[in-house]
Amino acid sequence: MKASRQDKLEARLTVAEGELLTLLRSALPHTAEHGDMLFFDSAFHPDYVLPHQIGERSELLFALAGESVALREQVGLPVLGSLGQLFLSACSEAANTSNANRRGPRQLAAWLLGELGPNNSFKPKPLRGSA
């Protein structure tokens, strides 16, 4: 891949993950305390959740998470444990109604907040070649 294309992809990745992190840090405390449908979106939702019940914020988070995962794959960075992958994993678990032991929105939000915390596993890593 040409260096200029690589640089553009890395810049888009930085923006997408930055926006995703900002939105999650804003939304997760409310979900952890009150519970809501944050983890339901057009791709991950139980049959009983109708499309008009899915919020714009959930769709935006889903789009940003998907974009960041796709960009990481294109750039050649690890996806497992990335912010986008963690959010998509939470969405998948929330929508999996066949799993009677799945975590609800409060537990998923608390878990994801813990992953975003300064002393936990999610720490933004500089992209290759960055100082």
Backbone as a printed PyTorch tensor [residue, N CA C, xyz], in Angstrom:
tensor([[[  0.8520,  -1.1690,   0.0000],
         [  0.0000,   0.0000,   0.0000],
         [  0.9020,   1.2390,   0.0000]],

        [[  0.5200,   2.2270,  -0.7690],
         [  1.2970,   3.4560,  -0.8440],
         [  1.2330,   4.1880,   0.4920]],

        [[  2.3240,   4.8990,   0.7890],
         [  2.4260,   5.6050,   2.0630],
         [  1.3160,   6.6430,   2.2220]],

        [[  0.9670,   7.3520,   1.1500],
         [ -0.0710,   8.3860,   1.2700],
         [ -1.4350,   7.7640,   1.5750]],

        [[ -1.7220,   6.6320,   0.9430],
         [ -2.9850,   5.9400,   1.2340],
         [ -2.9910,   5.4260,   2.6630]],

        [[ -1.8720,   4.8620,   3.0980],
         [ -1.7370,   4.3660,   4.4700],
         [ -1.9570,   5.5090,   5.4570]],

        [[ -1.3580,   6.6620,   5.1890],
         [ -1.5020,   7.8260,   6.0680],
         [ -2.9580,   8.2790,   6.1490]],

        [[ -3.6490,   8.2770,   5.0110],
         [ -5.0600,   8.6830,   5.0000],
         [ -5.9160,   7.7130,   5.8080]],

        [[ -5.6620,   6.4290,   5.6400],
         [ -6.4210,   5.4260,   6.3980],
         [ -6.1610,   5.5580,   7.8900]],

        [[ -4.9040,   5.7660,   8.2570],
         [ -4.5600,   5.9270,   9.6690],
         [ -5.1960,   7.1880,  10.2490]],

        [[ -5.2460,   8.2550,   9.4630],
         [ -5.8920,   9.4890,   9.9310],
         [ -7.3860,   9.2640,  10.1340]],

        [[ -8.0380,   8.5740,   9.1940],
         [ -9.4670,   8.2620,   9.3420],
         [ -9.7020,   7.3830,  10.5640]],

        [[ -8.8120,   6.4300,  10.7950],
         [ -8.9260,   5.5500,  11.9560],
         [ -8.8200,   6.3430,  13.2500]],

        [[ -7.8770,   7.2470,  13.3030],
         [ -7.6990,   8.0790,  14.5010],
         [ -8.9560,   8.8960,  14.7790]],

        [[ -9.5360,   9.4740,  13.7490],
         [-10.7540,  10.2780,  13.9080],
         [-11.9230,   9.3920,  14.3490]],

        [[-12.1120,   8.2470,  13.6840],
         [-13.2380,   7.3580,  14.0120],
         [-13.1340,   6.8480,  15.4450]],

        [[-11.9450,   6.4070,  15.8570],
         [-11.7900,   5.8910,  17.2200],
         [-11.9000,   7.0100,  18.2510]],

        [[-11.4490,   8.1990,  17.9000],
         [-11.6000,   9.3430,  18.8100],
         [-13.0600,   9.6980,  19.0270]],

        [[-13.8350,   9.7450,  17.9470],
         [-15.2650,  10.0330,  18.0590],
         [-15.9830,   8.9340,  18.8360]],

        [[-15.6510,   7.6840,  18.5450],
         [-16.2690,   6.5610,  19.2380],
         [-15.9750,   6.6250,  20.7330]],

        [[-14.7450,   6.8880,  21.0900],
         [-14.3690,   6.9850,  22.5000],
         [-15.1100,   8.1190,  23.1970]],

        [[-15.1860,   9.2630,  22.5580],
         [-15.8950,  10.4140,  23.1420],
         [-17.3680,  10.1010,  23.3560]],

        [[-18.0120,   9.5210,  22.3430],
         [-19.4350,   9.1860,  22.4690],
         [-19.6790,   8.1210,  23.5300]],

        [[-18.8210,   7.1250,  23.5960],
         [-18.9970,   6.0810,  24.6000],
         [-18.7840,   6.6110,  26.0080]],

        [[-17.7880,   7.4390,  26.1950],
         [-17.5470,   8.0120,  27.5280],
         [-18.7180,   8.8790,  27.9660]],

        [[-19.4350,   9.4260,  27.0170],
         [-20.6200,  10.2330,  27.3240],
         [-21.8380,   9.3650,  27.6150]],

        [[-22.0260,   8.2940,  26.8470],
         [-23.2460,   7.4870,  26.9340],
         [-23.1950,   6.3780,  27.9740]],

        [[-22.0390,   5.7790,  28.1880],
         [-21.9630,   4.5960,  29.0400],
         [-22.3470,   4.8270,  30.5020]],

        [[-21.9780,   5.9400,  31.1300],
         [-22.3860,   6.1180,  32.5350],
         [-23.9120,   6.0930,  32.7160]],

        [[-24.6400,   6.7120,  31.8060],
         [-26.1030,   6.6960,  31.8950],
         [-26.6290,   5.2800,  31.7360]],

        [[-26.1060,   4.5470,  30.7630],
         [-26.5590,   3.1840,  30.5280],
         [-26.2110,   2.2940,  31.7150]],

        [[-25.0400,   2.4840,  32.3020],
         [-24.6410,   1.6840,  33.4600],
         [-25.5500,   1.9360,  34.6510]],

        [[-26.0420,   3.1500,  34.7850],
         [-26.9010,   3.4770,  35.9180],
         [-28.3740,   3.1580,  35.6620]],

        [[-28.8690,   3.4810,  34.4770],
         [-30.3050,   3.3860,  34.2120],
         [-30.6840,   2.2550,  33.2670]],

        [[-29.7310,   1.7950,  32.4700],
         [-30.0490,   0.7980,  31.4510],
         [-30.8200,   1.4620,  30.3170]],

        [[-30.5270,   1.1150,  29.1220],
         [-31.2610,   1.5890,  27.9490],
         [-30.8900,   0.7010,  26.7780]],

        [[-31.2520,   1.0900,  25.5880],
         [-31.0280,   0.2430,  24.4140],
         [-29.7840,   0.6670,  23.6380]],

        [[-28.7630,   1.1230,  24.3340],
         [-27.5340,   1.5970,  23.7090],
         [-26.8840,   0.5380,  22.8350]],

        [[-26.9700,  -0.7210,  23.2200],
         [-26.2830,  -1.7910,  22.5020],
         [-27.1250,  -2.4400,  21.4100]],

        [[-28.3120,  -1.9020,  21.1580],
         [-29.1480,  -2.3970,  20.0650],
         [-29.0200,  -1.4460,  18.8830]],

        [[-28.8200,  -2.0020,  17.7060],
         [-28.7160,  -1.2080,  16.4900],
         [-29.2950,  -2.0110,  15.3400]],

        [[-29.1630,  -1.5230,  14.1360],
         [-29.7900,  -2.1790,  12.9910],
         [-29.2580,  -3.5880,  12.7510]],

        [[-28.0320,  -3.8740,  13.1500],
         [-27.4620,  -5.2110,  12.9420],
         [-27.6410,  -6.1220,  14.1530]],

        [[-27.6230,  -5.5600,  15.3430],
         [-27.7180,  -6.3340,  16.5700],
         [-28.9270,  -5.8760,  17.3740]],

        [[-29.9930,  -6.6320,  17.2750],
         [-31.1620,  -6.3540,  18.1030],
         [-32.0400,  -7.6060,  18.1460]],

        [[-32.6940,  -7.8260,  19.2800],
         [-33.6190,  -8.9610,  19.3690],
         [-34.8250,  -8.7190,  18.4700]],

        [[-35.5300,  -9.7820,  18.1600],
         [-36.6980,  -9.6800,  17.2810],
         [-37.7680,  -8.7430,  17.8260]],

        [[-37.8540,  -8.6410,  19.1390],
         [-38.9110,  -7.8090,  19.7300],
         [-38.6050,  -6.3090,  19.6760]],

        [[-37.3990,  -5.9360,  19.2910],
         [-37.0530,  -4.5210,  19.1490],
         [-37.2870,  -4.1330,  17.6940]],

        [[-38.2040,  -3.2030,  17.4980],
         [-38.5460,  -2.7510,  16.1510],
         [-37.5740,  -1.6670,  15.6890]],

        [[-37.3610,  -1.5740,  14.3790],
         [-36.3810,  -0.5950,  13.8710],
         [-36.6100,   0.8400,  14.3500]],

        [[-37.8560,   1.2580,  14.4760],
         [-38.1010,   2.6390,  14.9090],
         [-37.7660,   2.8620,  16.3840]],

        [[-37.5130,   1.7860,  17.1330],
         [-37.1530,   1.9060,  18.5430],
         [-35.6430,   2.0760,  18.7450]],

        [[-34.8890,   1.9200,  17.6890],
         [-33.4330,   2.0250,  17.7820],
         [-33.0470,   3.4880,  17.6100]],

        [[-32.2730,   3.9920,  18.5480],
         [-31.9160,   5.4020,  18.5550],
         [-30.7920,   5.7610,  17.6030]],

        [[-30.7370,   7.0230,  17.2420],
         [-29.6900,   7.5280,  16.3500],
         [-28.3080,   7.3650,  16.9690]],

        [[-28.2260,   7.5710,  18.2820],
         [-26.9380,   7.4350,  18.9680],
         [-26.4090,   6.0120,  18.8340]],

        [[-27.2780,   5.0280,  18.9910],
         [-26.8660,   3.6280,  18.8530],
         [-26.3730,   3.3390,  17.4420]],

        [[-27.0790,   3.8660,  16.4620],
         [-26.6690,   3.6670,  15.0670],
         [-25.3300,   4.3390,  14.7720]],

        [[-25.1310,   5.5340,  15.3160],
         [-23.8660,   6.2370,  15.1140],
         [-22.7180,   5.4690,  15.7570]],

        [[-22.9250,   4.9860,  16.9800],
         [-21.8970,   4.1960,  17.6510],
         [-21.5740,   2.9360,  16.8580]],

        [[-22.6110,   2.2650,  16.3570],
         [-22.4220,   1.0510,  15.5700],
         [-21.6250,   1.3560,  14.2920]],

        [[-21.9730,   2.4470,  13.6220],
         [-21.2750,   2.8230,  12.3910],
         [-19.8060,   3.1420,  12.6670]],

        [[-19.5380,   3.8980,  13.7250],
         [-18.1590,   4.2450,  14.0610],
         [-17.3510,   3.0090,  14.4610]],

        [[-17.9790,   2.1180,  15.2160],
         [-17.2860,   0.8830,  15.6180],
         [-16.9650,   0.0320,  14.3950]],

        [[-17.9330,  -0.1220,  13.5030],
         [-17.7020,  -0.8930,  12.2860],
         [-16.6240,  -0.2780,  11.4160]],

        [[-16.6550,   1.0500,  11.2940],
         [-15.6450,   1.7380,  10.4940],
         [-14.2600,   1.5560,  11.0940]],

        [[-14.1620,   1.6730,  12.4110],
         [-12.8380,   1.5490,  13.0330],
         [-12.2840,   0.1340,  12.8850]],

        [[-13.1470,  -0.8720,  12.9900],
         [-12.6990,  -2.2530,  12.7990],
         [-12.2270,  -2.4600,  11.3570]],

        [[-13.0100,  -1.9800,  10.4040],
         [-12.6390,  -2.1290,   8.9920],
         [-11.3290,  -1.4020,   8.6770]],

        [[-11.1600,  -0.2140,   9.2090],
         [ -9.9320,   0.5400,   8.9760],
         [ -8.7310,  -0.1460,   9.6100]],

        [[ -8.9090,  -0.7000,  10.7970],
         [ -7.8090,  -1.4310,  11.4440],
         [ -7.3820,  -2.6140,  10.5820]],

        [[ -8.3530,  -3.3070,  10.0030],
         [ -8.0250,  -4.4380,   9.1390],
         [ -7.2550,  -3.9720,   7.9070]],

        [[ -7.6940,  -2.8590,   7.3140],
         [ -7.0290,  -2.3450,   6.1120],
         [ -5.6020,  -1.8880,   6.3960]],

        [[ -5.4110,  -1.2700,   7.5660],
         [ -4.1010,  -0.7430,   7.9230],
         [ -3.1770,  -1.8550,   8.4100]],

        [[ -3.7570,  -2.9500,   8.8610],
         [ -2.9580,  -4.0590,   9.3690],
         [ -2.7170,  -4.0000,  10.8610]],

        [[ -3.5620,  -3.2670,  11.5720],
         [ -3.4620,  -3.1890,  13.0290],
         [ -4.3750,  -4.2390,  13.6590]],

        [[ -4.0600,  -4.6660,  14.8800],
         [ -4.8940,  -5.6720,  15.5320],
         [ -6.3150,  -5.1570,  15.7910]],

        [[ -7.2720,  -6.0240,  15.5780],
         [ -8.6780,  -5.6820,  15.8120],
         [ -9.1080,  -6.1550,  17.1980]],

        [[ -8.6680,  -7.3310,  17.5780],
         [ -9.0460,  -7.9190,  18.8550],
         [ -8.6190,  -7.0160,  20.0030]],

        [[ -9.5830,  -6.6350,  20.8250],
         [ -9.3040,  -5.7500,  21.9420],
         [ -9.3770,  -4.2830,  21.6130]],

        [[ -9.6470,  -3.9580,  20.3530],
         [ -9.7780,  -2.5500,  19.9730],
         [-11.1310,  -2.0220,  20.4520]],

        [[-11.2500,  -0.7330,  20.5020],
         [-12.4800,  -0.1000,  20.9760],
         [-13.6890,  -0.5240,  20.1440]],

        [[-13.5430,  -0.5100,  18.8320],
         [-14.6450,  -0.9040,  17.9600],
         [-15.0510,  -2.3450,  18.1780]],

        [[-14.0690,  -3.2300,  18.3010],
         [-14.3630,  -4.6460,  18.5180],
         [-15.0460,  -4.8630,  19.8560]],

        [[-14.6060,  -4.1650,  20.8950],
         [-15.2280,  -4.3160,  22.2110],
         [-16.6900,  -3.8750,  22.1770]],

        [[-16.9640,  -2.7460,  21.5150],
         [-18.3460,  -2.2740,  21.4330],
         [-19.2070,  -3.2460,  20.6290]],

        [[-18.7020,  -3.7160,  19.4930],
         [-19.4680,  -4.6620,  18.6750],
         [-19.7020,  -5.9700,  19.4290]],

        [[-18.7510,  -6.3720,  20.2350],
         [-18.9120,  -7.5740,  21.0590],
         [-20.0370,  -7.3760,  22.0760]],

        [[-20.0940,  -6.1990,  22.6810],
         [-21.1700,  -5.9030,  23.6280],
         [-22.5240,  -5.8990,  22.9210]],

        [[-22.5740,  -5.3530,  21.7140],
         [-23.8240,  -5.3410,  20.9400],
         [-24.2680,  -6.7640,  20.6160]],

        [[-23.3360,  -7.5790,  20.2110],
         [-23.6470,  -8.9630,  19.8760],
         [-24.1890,  -9.7100,  21.0890]],

        [[-23.5520,  -9.5140,  22.2260],
         [-24.0230, -10.1790,  23.4480],
         [-25.4060,  -9.6870,  23.8500]],

        [[-25.6440,  -8.4000,  23.7680],
         [-26.9380,  -7.8430,  24.1550],
         [-28.0680,  -8.4030,  23.2940]],

        [[-27.7950,  -8.6310,  22.0310],
         [-28.8340,  -9.0890,  21.0980],
         [-29.0210, -10.5980,  21.1060]],

        [[-28.1400, -11.3260,  21.7580],
         [-28.1870, -12.7850,  21.7420],
         [-29.2080, -13.3110,  22.7490]],

        [[-30.4640, -13.3180,  22.3680],
         [-31.5270, -13.7350,  23.2860],
         [-31.5170, -15.2340,  23.5620]],

        [[-30.7750, -16.0040,  22.7930],
         [-30.6940, -17.4430,  23.0670],
         [-29.7590, -17.7330,  24.2380]],

        [[-28.9920, -16.7610,  24.6700],
         [-28.0930, -16.9240,  25.8140],
         [-28.7880, -16.3890,  27.0690]],

        [[-29.2900, -17.2900,  27.8840],
         [-30.0090, -16.8850,  29.1000],
         [-29.0830, -16.2260,  30.1160]],

        [[-27.7840, -16.3990,  29.9660],
         [-26.8270, -15.8430,  30.9190],
         [-26.1360, -14.5770,  30.4090]],

        [[-26.6550, -14.0120,  29.3420],
         [-26.0140, -12.8120,  28.8020],
         [-26.1790, -11.6430,  29.7750]],

        [[-25.2450, -10.7280,  29.6990],
         [-25.3080,  -9.5400,  30.5500],
         [-26.3130,  -8.5540,  29.9720]],

        [[-26.9650,  -7.8340,  30.8370],
         [-27.8950,  -6.7980,  30.4140],
         [-27.1560,  -5.5060,  30.1190]],

        [[-27.8900,  -4.4710,  29.7240],
         [-27.2390,  -3.2170,  29.3350],
         [-26.4320,  -2.5710,  30.4620]],

        [[-26.9160,  -2.6570,  31.7010],
         [-26.1650,  -2.0630,  32.8130],
         [-24.8210,  -2.7650,  32.9980]],

        [[-24.8440,  -4.0840,  32.9710],
         [-23.6020,  -4.8390,  33.1560],
         [-22.6500,  -4.6500,  31.9780]],

        [[-23.1850,  -4.6480,  30.7640],
         [-22.3400,  -4.4310,  29.5930],
         [-21.7070,  -3.0450,  29.6220]],

        [[-22.4950,  -2.0450,  30.0030],
         [-21.9630,  -0.6790,  30.0690],
         [-20.8860,  -0.5700,  31.1440]],

        [[-21.1220,  -1.1870,  32.2990],
         [-20.1190,  -1.1510,  33.3700],
         [-18.8350,  -1.8520,  32.9230]],

        [[-18.9820,  -2.9910,  32.2330],
         [-17.8100,  -3.7120,  31.7310],
         [-17.0370,  -2.8500,  30.7300]],

        [[-17.7560,  -2.2490,  29.7920],
         [-17.0960,  -1.4420,  28.7690],
         [-16.4480,  -0.2010,  29.3800]],

        [[-17.0910,   0.3970,  30.3590],
         [-16.4690,   1.5250,  31.0700],
         [-15.1620,   1.0880,  31.7220]],

        [[-15.1770,  -0.1020,  32.3110],
         [-13.9510,  -0.6260,  32.9100],
         [-12.8580,  -0.8260,  31.8840]],

        [[-13.2300,  -1.2760,  30.6850],
         [-12.2510,  -1.4650,  29.6210],
         [-11.6960,  -0.1290,  29.1280]],

        [[-12.4860,   0.9230,  29.2280],
         [-12.0490,   2.2480,  28.7760],
         [-11.2270,   2.9740,  29.8340]],

        [[-11.2730,   2.4730,  31.0660],
         [-10.6040,   3.1440,  32.1720],
         [ -9.1070,   3.2660,  31.9780]],

        [[ -8.4860,   4.2240,  32.6650],
         [ -7.0570,   4.4960,  32.4720],
         [ -6.1470,   3.3510,  32.9140]],

        [[ -6.5830,   2.5340,  33.8410],
         [ -5.7280,   1.4560,  34.3390],
         [ -6.1380,   0.0970,  33.8130]],

        [[ -6.9660,   0.0650,  32.7850],
         [ -7.4530,  -1.2030,  32.2750],
         [ -6.9520,  -1.4590,  30.8700]],

        [[ -7.5350,  -2.4520,  30.2280],
         [ -6.9540,  -2.9680,  28.9940],
         [ -7.0420,  -2.0410,  27.7910]],

        [[ -8.0290,  -1.1520,  27.7070],
         [ -8.0930,  -0.2960,  26.5220],
         [ -7.2970,   0.9680,  26.7630]],

        [[ -6.2160,   1.0570,  26.0680],
         [ -5.4170,   2.2760,  26.0560],
         [ -5.1170,   2.5590,  24.5940]],

        [[ -5.5140,   3.7180,  24.0960],
         [ -5.2030,   4.0080,  22.7020],
         [ -3.7060,   3.8820,  22.4600]],

        [[ -3.3680,   3.1480,  21.4350],
         [ -1.9660,   2.9400,  21.1000],
         [ -1.6250,   3.8200,  19.9050]],

        [[ -0.4400,   4.4110,  19.9060],
         [ -0.0750,   5.2150,  18.7370],
         [  0.0210,   4.3250,  17.5050]],

        [[ -0.3340,   4.8960,  16.3820],
         [ -0.2400,   4.1800,  15.1320],
         [  1.2330,   4.0260,  14.7640]],

        [[  1.5000,   3.0330,  13.9370],
         [  2.8870,   2.8220,  13.5080],
         [  3.4580,   4.0980,  12.9250]],

        [[  4.6780,   4.3840,  13.2820],
         [  5.3430,   5.5640,  12.7330],
         [  5.0170,   6.8420,  13.4850]],

        [[  4.0890,   6.7790,  14.4500],
         [  3.7490,   7.9720,  15.2300],
         [  4.7030,   8.0760,  16.3970]],

        [[  4.9060,   9.2620,  16.8530],
         [  5.8070,   9.4740,  17.9890],
         [  5.0950,   9.2320,  19.2890]]])
